[in-house]
Amino acid sequence: MGIELRAWHDDDAAVVLRAFQAEDMHRQAPWPMVTLKDAQGWIASWEGAGHAFAVTLDDEVVGNVAVTGIDRHLNGWVSYWTLPEARGKGVAPAAASLLAAWAFSERGLFRLELGHRVNNAASCRVAVKAGFLPEGIERAKLGYDGTRYDVERHARLATD
């Protein structure tokens, strides 16, 4: 499988827009994702905010991986998503592993963390397959539409 990470380009906006139209993704957008201009803004918003990479499968953009929230302790926060048609193919775990390798070797980070709602088994599988060990439950951490969700935190160390 030809999974690679590359910089986001303005002409990737159609993929971003399509991704955030998925039922499980529209709440994940930082603002309503309605037009190509919204998607281009999402791509541009990464400048100075962290390190985000387009995930490609055989040269087609199918997702995103990012590390943000880098602190003075060399910790970072990992996030990922894939288009619905790329799910279940090992794309997200491979991309998260590539991101971790980059963050440890190129960015010099020591600890990477991520979290997922406890009712998101697919995201948990991605984290575990990418070498992120579960560390505990953060009770009622996220709130969507008046409902609170517990979050399971995972981490991967440079020494793992």
WOGI-V215332 format. One record per residue. D_LAST is the distance of its C-alpha to the last C-alpha in whole Angstrom. Layout:
d_last->[D_LAST D_LAST]
//
This chain:
d_last->[24 25 22 22 22 25 27 29 33 36 37 34 35 37 33 32 36 35 32 33 36 34 35 31 31 34 33 29 31 32 36 38 37 41 42 40 41 38 36 36 36 32 31 33 31 28 30 28 26 23 22 23 23 25 24 26 26 29 30 31 29 28 25 23 20 20 18 20 21 19 20 20 17 15 14 15 17 16 19 20 23 25 29 30 31 28 26 25 24 21 21 19 16 16 17 15 12 14 15 11 11 14 14 11 13 17 17 15 13 10 10 11 13 15 18 21 24 24 26 24 23 22 20 18 18 17 14 13 13 11 8 9 10 13 14 18 21 23 26 29 27 28 32 34 37 38 35 32 29 26 23 19 16 13 10 7 5 6 4 0]
//
